[in-house]
């Protein structure tokens, strides 16, 4: 496989830059880098997810699956003072950026960045994800089944998926696997799906 944002160690030079994002009424500055997803700023899909869903104020544990440089994890921790967020990604550079961005925002003690095999065995009240559709359907399905199994009783997963990248078929597949799933919005070519623990 070539150098992708889901590579553990990107080959692209570690050139960093600051980007701005407006999330839940706040202005943020984040550091991004080459070799990570959406290095130029908040991508459209993640922006739709954040614009559509309110901060998880009643949750205590949240998983940001495929966290990239951490806009979702950091914004949730900033908005929800009682929430611990596990930010999980295969890309080591992305995990370093999450830690740096969490430090900058003063939420480092509640944003814990992990490679998938390093994350502690815990359950999550909510999972937020712009899942890496381009890893292929078998790998995506395995990824989702692994992490959705860790939803707590009554837990919910919020997933944003491009309409042209199979959001409707993914919704059907999740329902077939025992996760009741609703489409809560459709905007800018993306669907936001809400899957509940079975």
Phi, psi and omega per residue, in radians:
X1 nan 2.458 3.118
X2 -1.307 -2.960 -3.120
X3 -1.439 1.895 3.128
X4 -2.104 2.887 3.103
X5 -1.105 -0.327 3.097
X6 -1.682 0.206 2.970
X7 -1.270 2.500 -3.136
X8 -1.129 -0.712 -3.129
X9 -2.233 1.667 -3.097
X10 -1.056 2.472 3.116
X11 -1.419 -0.407 -3.134
X12 -1.077 2.499 3.124
X13 -0.995 2.522 -3.074
X14 -1.426 1.262 3.124
X15 -1.671 2.115 -3.010
X16 -1.871 2.704 3.093
X17 -2.681 2.784 3.069
X18 -1.698 2.468 3.071
X19 -2.275 2.725 3.121
X20 -1.903 2.596 3.100
X21 -2.541 2.531 3.089
X22 -1.890 1.981 -3.068
X23 -2.316 2.173 3.088
X24 0.851 0.780 3.048
X25 1.415 0.057 3.115
X26 -2.022 2.627 3.028
X27 -1.697 2.282 -3.127
X28 -2.122 2.606 2.914
X29 -2.081 2.174 3.141
X30 -2.106 2.673 2.994
X31 -1.705 2.304 3.070
X32 -2.137 -3.130 -3.131
X33 -2.752 2.822 2.996
X34 -1.079 2.615 3.089
X35 1.499 0.075 3.056
X36 -2.131 2.777 -3.114
X37 -1.147 2.397 3.062
X38 0.991 0.853 -3.080
X39 -1.132 -0.337 -3.088
X40 -1.576 -0.004 3.133
X41 2.431 -3.101 -3.095
X42 -1.040 2.146 -3.125
X43 -1.323 2.830 -3.047
X44 -1.067 -0.731 -3.087
X45 -1.123 -0.834 3.140
X46 -1.126 -0.642 3.083
X47 -1.074 -0.714 3.091
X48 -1.099 -0.769 3.125
X49 -1.021 -0.830 -3.099
X50 -1.238 -0.594 3.115
X51 -1.236 -0.490 -3.032
X52 -1.544 -0.599 -3.000
X53 -1.894 2.365 3.071
X54 -1.316 2.733 3.083
X55 -0.991 2.516 -3.086
X56 -1.401 1.216 -2.979
X57 -1.184 -0.402 -3.138
X58 -1.630 -0.104 3.137
X59 -1.376 2.756 3.028
X60 -2.014 -0.549 3.098
X61 -2.240 2.263 -3.136
X62 -2.294 2.465 3.041
X63 -1.895 2.199 2.958
X64 -1.763 1.748 -3.025
X65 -1.599 2.079 -3.030
X66 1.334 0.951 -2.909
X67 -1.241 -0.327 -3.064
X68 0.999 -2.389 -3.107
X69 -1.501 0.069 2.885
X70 1.735 0.359 -3.128
X71 -1.086 -0.706 -3.124
X72 -1.204 -0.891 -3.109
X73 -1.019 -0.811 -3.082
X74 -1.201 -0.704 3.138
X75 -1.169 -0.700 3.100
X76 -1.083 -0.815 -3.130
X77 -1.102 -0.624 -3.137
X78 -1.214 -0.666 -3.095
X79 -1.423 -0.509 -2.985
X80 -2.120 1.720 -2.962
X81 -1.224 -0.269 -3.130
X82 -1.781 0.052 -3.042
X83 -1.668 2.370 2.948
X84 -1.800 2.243 -3.107
X85 -1.966 2.212 2.978
X86 -1.662 2.058 3.136
X87 -1.751 2.006 -3.008
X88 -2.068 2.287 3.111
X89 -2.733 2.681 3.085
X90 -1.437 -0.323 -3.019
X91 -1.509 1.976 -3.083
X92 -1.107 -0.610 3.118
X93 -1.156 -0.697 3.095
X94 -1.068 -0.748 -3.133
X95 -1.105 -0.669 3.079
X96 -1.101 -0.704 3.125
X97 -1.153 -0.691 3.092
X98 -1.005 -0.826 -3.118
X99 -1.081 -0.743 3.140
X100 -1.154 -0.730 3.135
X101 -1.191 -0.651 3.083
X102 -1.150 -0.691 3.059
X103 -1.024 -0.834 -3.103
X104 -1.020 -0.614 -3.073
X105 -1.621 -0.015 3.111
X106 1.287 0.456 -3.126
X107 -2.152 0.345 -3.049
X108 -1.058 -0.552 -3.128
X109 -1.241 -0.253 -3.127
X110 -2.076 0.025 3.009
X111 -2.029 1.867 -3.044
X112 -1.940 2.037 -3.036
X113 -1.700 2.305 -3.068
X114 -2.437 2.570 2.806
X115 -1.248 2.707 -3.048
X116 -0.921 -0.706 -3.093
X117 -1.444 -0.026 3.128
X118 -1.795 -0.225 -3.084
X119 -1.140 2.398 -3.141
X120 -1.148 2.680 3.109
X121 -1.328 1.764 -3.141
X122 -2.541 2.957 3.046
X123 -1.857 2.799 -3.064
X124 -2.175 2.378 3.040
X125 -1.250 -0.611 3.104
X126 -2.491 2.560 2.989
X127 -2.104 2.262 3.069
X128 -2.036 2.356 -3.101
X129 -2.792 2.440 2.811
X130 -1.837 1.470 -2.925
X131 -1.124 2.634 -3.087
X132 -1.367 1.363 -3.078
X133 -0.957 -0.607 -3.009
X134 -1.317 -0.006 3.027
X135 -1.311 -0.153 3.125
X136 1.797 2.628 -3.023
X137 -1.060 -0.816 -3.137
X138 -1.045 -0.790 -3.131
X139 -1.170 -0.667 3.112
X140 -1.104 -0.798 -3.140
X141 -1.080 -0.750 3.105
X142 -1.076 -0.767 3.121
X143 -1.024 -0.872 -3.085
X144 -1.151 -0.737 3.130
X145 -1.116 -0.645 3.124
X146 -1.058 -0.829 -3.029
X147 -1.506 -0.605 3.104
X148 -1.104 -0.495 3.096
X149 -1.114 -0.260 -3.119
X150 -1.718 0.150 3.003
X151 -1.166 2.410 3.065
X152 -1.271 2.930 3.084
X153 -1.005 2.210 -3.104
X154 1.416 0.074 -3.114
X155 -1.272 2.836 -3.087
X156 -2.389 2.494 3.038
X157 -1.953 2.312 3.122
X158 -1.953 1.988 -3.031
X159 -2.118 2.349 3.046
X160 -1.960 2.245 -3.049
X161 -2.453 2.415 3.093
X162 -1.103 2.415 3.101
X163 -1.021 -0.717 -3.119
X164 -1.416 -0.007 3.100
X165 -1.887 0.294 2.994
X166 1.666 0.497 -3.120
X167 -1.080 -0.699 -3.085
X168 -1.209 -0.718 3.108
X169 -1.198 -0.577 3.089
X170 -1.157 -0.689 3.088
X171 -1.043 -0.809 3.117
X172 -1.078 -0.746 -3.125
X173 -1.091 -0.737 3.112
X174 -1.090 -0.741 3.113
X175 -1.088 -0.756 3.123
X176 -1.087 -0.493 3.136
X177 -1.546 0.128 3.032
X178 1.625 0.278 3.091
X179 -1.962 1.726 3.120
X180 -0.943 2.171 -2.989
X181 -2.306 2.238 3.096
X182 -2.038 2.588 2.972
X183 -1.529 2.045 -3.073
X184 -1.672 -0.279 3.022
X185 -2.902 2.849 3.013
X186 -2.396 2.114 -3.089
X187 -2.641 2.398 3.028
X188 0.943 0.597 3.115
X189 1.477 0.150 -3.126
X190 -2.138 2.603 3.004
X191 -1.912 2.473 2.957
X192 -1.865 2.075 -3.115
X193 -1.810 2.481 3.088
X194 -2.102 1.903 -3.128
X195 -1.828 2.358 -3.099
X196 -1.912 2.672 -3.138
X197 -1.065 2.528 -3.068
X198 -1.500 nan nan
